[in-house]
Amino acid sequence: MKALGIIFSDIQDWSMTELASHRSVAAIPFGGRYRLIDFPLSNMVNSGINKVCIITKSNYRSLMEHVGSGKDWDLSRKKGGILIFPPYAVGENHGLYKGRLDALKRVMDYISSSKEKYVILSDCDMIYDINFQEIIKYHEEKNSDITAVYTKTTIDKSNSIHKILYEFDEEGRADDILVYPITTGNYNVGINTFVMNKDFLESLIYDAIARNYKDFSYDVLAAKVHSLRIYGYEYNGFFAHIDSLQSYYENSMKLLNIDTLQSIFYSKTGPIYTKTKDSAPTKYCRDAVVKNSLIASGCLIEGTVENSIIFRGVKIGKNAVVKNSIIMQHGVIGDNAQLNSIITDTYAYVNKDRILLGYSNCPFFIKKNSVV
């Protein structure tokens, strides 16, 4: 496919202070063995896109380690492949970028030198499974300037502030766009994925430089909704927006439903790829009890695990009970400890006999390298 994929690693890092305090949003662990970057990357690769750049912002070391040369996504190539852009200054643009347009200004030379006809923009905080070939076909049929992917879903005031809402006419053209409103109801919610012709994107960037625009949502979508041909492509599959610790917990727990799990990881579009690690199989000891849980490789389970997600290299001690919790890589839960509705970041250590109780609507979070 003649399309260039551009992935933003940290557009909304401000909304996830706990999970993104020492890593980029793109590198947040999800589902036992994946990172959030795996989903947009896999969507692009499964759609035949073999040239992808990732625009980083801060705390991108773990992201670079995870992606590497891109070989796990078949993107280690002599032509095309994957390219990671650390933040850097260009002309008068100094410091970290301020919005999607400002980030695109920094990589203008790269975009201009690309030979692809189309550009696909995607964030990392949305989880969905889609075929970009179908979106580009729709984009061509509508002779659209910008094709925005959206899904119909219900939102409330607690999360609407992170959303872009669309209203369309009978032909599917946007006639009103609300950016980060405070509202409740069923709406056409954007999933921050856009398709444009490369030449059109270049003209947008040049205009943004001349007018000092920085925010794509406000300065382009909302401000020019009537002057540009902005069409919506409806996505009907599983969709999750990771925009807070609570949404991370709730959407992670949805993976314990077999239908949801299969709709994400075993779809017709293709598998979700991730970095391969040659871990040993998980060892389940004689007294181990595991119910309705996802257990990654390399773990040692001696206690009880129920309705939980356990990442690689975790140790659950003797007589320990872990329920409704997420234990990230290389965590240790001591003997006789009890956890309920807890999220532990990587390398967290819970001492023996500790009792930690959170709530499903307010999970307790333990930071990376913490000892409790």
C-alpha positions in Angstrom: 0.0 0.0 0.0 1.3 3.4 -0.9 0.8 5.0 2.5 3.0 6.4 5.2 2.1 5.7 8.8 2.7 8.3 11.5 2.2 7.3 15.1 2.2 9.8 18.0 3.5 8.2 21.1 2.4 10.8 23.7 -0.3 13.2 22.5 -2.3 12.8 25.7 0.3 11.8 28.2 -1.0 14.5 30.7 -4.1 12.4 31.3 -2.2 9.3 32.6 0.3 10.6 35.2 0.6 7.3 37.0 1.3 5.0 34.1 3.2 7.5 32.0 5.4 9.0 34.7 8.5 7.1 33.6 7.5 5.8 30.2 5.8 7.1 27.0 2.1 6.3 26.6 3.1 4.1 23.7 5.1 1.9 26.0 2.4 1.3 28.6 2.1 -2.5 29.2 -1.3 -4.0 28.3 -2.8 -7.5 28.2 0.0 -9.5 29.8 2.7 -9.2 27.1 1.9 -6.3 24.9 2.5 -2.5 24.8 0.0 0.1 23.5 2.2 0.8 20.5 1.7 -2.8 19.4 -1.9 -2.1 18.3 -1.5 0.8 15.8 1.7 -0.8 14.6 0.0 -4.1 14.0 -3.0 -2.4 12.3 -0.6 -0.7 9.8 1.5 -3.8 9.1 -1.6 -6.0 8.7 -2.9 -3.4 6.2 0.2 -3.6 4.0 1.9 -0.4 5.3 5.6 -1.0 5.5 6.8 2.5 6.2 6.1 3.9 9.6 7.5 6.7 11.8 6.9 7.1 15.5 7.1 10.7 16.9 8.1 10.6 20.5 8.0 13.2 23.1 9.5 12.2 26.5 10.5 9.1 28.5 10.9 7.1 25.3 13.8 4.8 26.3 11.6 1.8 27.0 9.6 2.4 23.8 12.9 2.3 21.7 13.9 -0.9 23.5 10.6 -2.5 22.8 10.3 -1.5 19.1 14.0 -1.9 18.3 14.7 -2.4 14.6 11.0 -3.3 14.0 11.8 -6.9 13.1 9.0 -8.3 15.2 6.5 -6.3 13.0 8.4 -7.2 9.8 9.6 -3.6 9.6 13.3 -4.2 9.6 13.8 -3.3 5.9 16.3 -1.7 3.6 13.6 0.5 2.1 10.9 1.9 4.3 10.6 0.1 7.6 10.3 1.9 10.9 11.9 5.1 12.1 11.6 6.6 15.6 11.9 10.4 15.9 13.1 11.6 19.3 12.1 15.2 20.1 14.3 17.8 18.4 14.3 21.5 17.5 13.7 22.8 14.0 14.1 26.5 13.2 12.1 28.4 15.8 10.5 25.3 17.2 12.3 24.5 20.5 11.5 22.2 23.4 8.8 19.5 23.4 6.1 19.7 20.8 2.7 21.2 21.7 0.1 19.2 19.9 -0.2 17.1 16.8 0.5 19.9 14.3 3.5 21.1 16.2 4.9 17.6 16.1 4.3 17.3 12.4 6.3 20.5 11.8 9.3 18.9 13.3 9.2 16.0 10.8 8.2 18.1 7.7 11.4 17.2 5.8 10.7 13.5 6.3 7.1 13.8 5.1 8.1 15.8 2.1 10.7 13.3 1.0 8.3 10.4 1.2 7.0 9.0 -2.0 3.8 7.6 -0.6 0.5 9.1 -1.8 -1.4 8.9 1.5 -0.6 9.5 5.2 -2.3 7.8 8.1 -2.1 9.5 11.5 -2.7 7.5 14.6 -2.3 7.9 18.4 -1.3 5.2 20.9 -4.0 5.5 23.5 -6.7 3.9 21.4 -7.1 0.1 21.1 -9.0 -1.2 18.0 -8.5 -3.5 15.1 -9.0 -2.0 11.6 -8.0 -2.4 8.0 -6.6 0.9 6.6 -7.0 -0.3 3.0 -10.8 0.0 3.4 -10.5 3.5 4.9 -8.3 4.7 2.0 -10.8 3.3 -0.5 -13.6 5.3 1.3 -11.3 8.3 1.4 -10.9 8.1 -2.4 -14.6 7.5 -3.1 -15.6 10.6 -1.1 -12.8 12.8 -2.6 -12.2 13.7 1.0 -9.6 16.2 2.4 -9.5 14.4 5.7 -11.1 11.1 6.6 -11.6 10.8 10.4 -12.3 7.3 11.9 -15.0 7.3 14.5 -17.2 4.9 16.5 -20.6 5.3 18.1 -20.4 5.0 21.8 -21.7 6.4 25.1 -19.6 8.8 27.1 -20.1 10.8 30.3 -18.6 13.9 31.8 -15.8 12.0 33.5 -14.2 11.1 30.1 -15.7 13.3 27.5 -13.0 15.9 28.1 -10.6 13.6 26.3 -12.8 13.0 23.2 -13.5 14.6 19.8 -17.2 14.4 18.8 -18.5 14.5 15.3 -21.9 15.3 13.7 -22.3 14.2 10.0 -24.8 15.0 7.3 -26.5 12.4 5.2 -23.5 11.9 2.9 -21.1 11.4 5.9 -19.5 14.8 5.7 -18.8 16.5 9.1 -20.9 19.6 9.7 -19.9 20.1 13.4 -17.0 19.0 15.5 -16.7 19.3 19.3 -13.2 19.1 20.8 -12.9 18.0 24.4 -16.4 18.9 25.5 -18.0 18.2 28.8 -21.1 16.2 28.0 -23.0 13.0 28.5 -24.8 10.8 25.9 -24.3 8.7 22.8 -22.1 10.3 20.2 -19.9 9.7 17.2 -16.6 9.6 19.0 -13.3 10.1 17.1 -10.6 7.5 17.6 -7.9 10.0 16.6 -7.0 8.2 13.4 -7.0 10.2 10.2 -6.3 9.6 6.5 -5.1 12.3 4.2 -3.3 12.7 0.9 0.3 13.5 1.5 0.2 16.7 -0.6 -2.8 18.0 1.4 -1.0 17.3 4.7 2.0 19.2 3.5 -0.2 22.2 2.7 -1.8 22.0 6.2 1.6 22.0 7.8 2.8 25.0 5.7 -0.3 26.8 6.7 0.2 25.9 10.4 3.8 27.3 10.2 2.6 30.5 8.7 -0.3 31.0 11.2 1.5 29.5 14.2 -1.1 26.8 14.6 -0.2 24.0 17.0 -3.3 21.9 17.7 -4.8 19.8 14.9 -8.1 19.3 16.7 -8.9 23.0 17.4 -7.0 24.8 14.6 -7.9 22.4 11.7 -10.8 20.1 12.5 -13.1 22.4 14.5 -12.0 25.7 12.8 -12.3 24.5 9.2 -15.1 22.0 9.4 -17.1 23.9 6.9 -14.3 24.8 4.5 -12.7 21.4 4.3 -14.2 18.1 3.1 -14.0 16.1 6.3 -15.7 12.8 6.1 -16.2 10.1 8.8 -15.5 6.4 8.5 -17.4 4.4 11.0 -15.6 1.7 12.9 -17.9 -1.0 14.5 -15.5 -3.3 16.3 -14.0 -3.4 19.8 -12.8 0.0 20.9 -11.0 1.1 24.1 -9.6 4.5 25.0 -6.9 4.3 27.6 -7.1 7.9 29.0 -6.8 7.3 32.8 -5.8 4.7 35.3 -9.4 3.8 35.8 -10.0 3.2 32.0 -6.8 1.2 31.9 -8.0 -1.1 34.6 -11.5 -1.4 33.2 -10.4 -2.2 29.7 -7.7 -4.6 30.9 -10.4 -6.5 32.8 -12.5 -6.8 29.6 -9.8 -9.1 28.2 -10.9 -11.8 30.7 -14.0 -12.2 28.5 -13.2 -14.7 25.9 -15.3 -13.0 23.2 -13.5 -9.7 23.8 -10.1 -11.3 23.8 -10.7 -13.1 20.5 -12.1 -10.0 18.8 -8.9 -8.1 19.5 -6.1 -10.7 19.2 -7.7 -13.2 16.7 -9.5 -10.9 14.3 -9.8 -11.3 10.5 -7.5 -8.3 10.0 -4.6 -10.1 11.5 -2.7 -10.8 14.8 -1.4 -8.2 17.2 2.4 -8.4 17.1 4.8 -7.6 19.9 8.4 -8.0 20.9 9.4 -11.6 21.1 11.0 -12.8 24.3 12.4 -16.3 24.8 11.0 -16.7 28.3 10.6 -20.1 29.9 7.0 -21.4 30.3 5.2 -20.4 33.5 5.5 -22.9 36.3 2.4 -23.8 38.3 3.3 -25.4 41.6 1.4 -28.1 43.4 -0.8 -25.7 45.4 -1.4 -23.1 42.7 -5.0 -22.2 41.9 -5.7 -20.1 38.8 -9.2 -19.0 37.7 -10.3 -16.8 34.7 -6.9 -15.1 34.4 -4.3 -14.2 31.8 -0.8 -15.5 32.7 2.2 -14.6 30.6 5.3 -16.7 30.2 8.2 -16.9 32.7 6.1 -16.7 35.8 6.1 -18.8 39.0 2.7 -19.3 40.5 2.6 -20.9 44.0 -0.6 -19.2 45.3 -4.1 -18.3 44.1 -4.8 -16.0 41.1 -8.4 -15.1 40.2 -9.8 -12.7 37.6 -6.3 -11.1 37.1 -3.7 -10.3 34.5 -0.2 -11.4 35.3 2.6 -10.2 33.1 5.9 -11.9 32.3 8.3 -12.9 35.0 6.0 -12.4 38.0 6.2 -14.5 41.1 3.1 -15.2 43.2 4.2 -16.6 46.6 2.9 -19.5 48.7 -0.7 -19.0 50.0 -0.8 -15.6 48.4 -4.2 -14.5 46.9 -4.4 -12.2 44.0 -7.9 -11.2 42.8 -9.1 -8.7 40.2 -5.6 -7.3 39.9 -2.9 -6.4 37.3 0.6 -7.4 38.1 3.1 -6.1 35.6 6.5 -7.5 34.6 8.8 -9.0 37.2 6.6 -8.2 40.1 6.8 -10.2 43.3 3.9 -11.0 45.6 5.1 -12.4 48.9 3.9 -15.4 50.7 0.4 -15.1 52.4 -0.1 -11.6 50.8 -3.7 -10.7 49.7 -4.4 -8.3 46.9 -7.7 -7.2 45.5 -8.2 -4.6 42.7 -4.5 -3.6 42.7 -2.3 -2.5 39.8 1.4 -3.0 40.4 3.9 -1.4 38.0 7.1 -3.2 36.9 9.5 -4.6 39.5 7.1 -3.9 42.4 7.5 -6.0 45.5 4.8 -6.8 48.0 6.1 -8.2 51.2 4.7 -11.3 52.7 1.5 -11.2 54.9 0.5 -7.8 53.4 -3.2 -7.1 52.7 -3.9 -4.6 50.0 -7.5 -3.9 49.1 -8.6 -1.5 46.3 -12.0 -1.1 44.6 -13.1 -1.9 41.1 -14.0 1.8 40.6 -10.8 3.0 42.2 -8.0 0.4 41.9 -4.9 1.0 44.1 -1.7 1.7 42.2 1.8 0.7 43.2 4.7 2.5 41.5 7.6 0.9 39.6 10.3 -0.5 41.9 8.2 0.1 45.0 8.5 -2.1 48.1 5.2 -2.4 50.0 
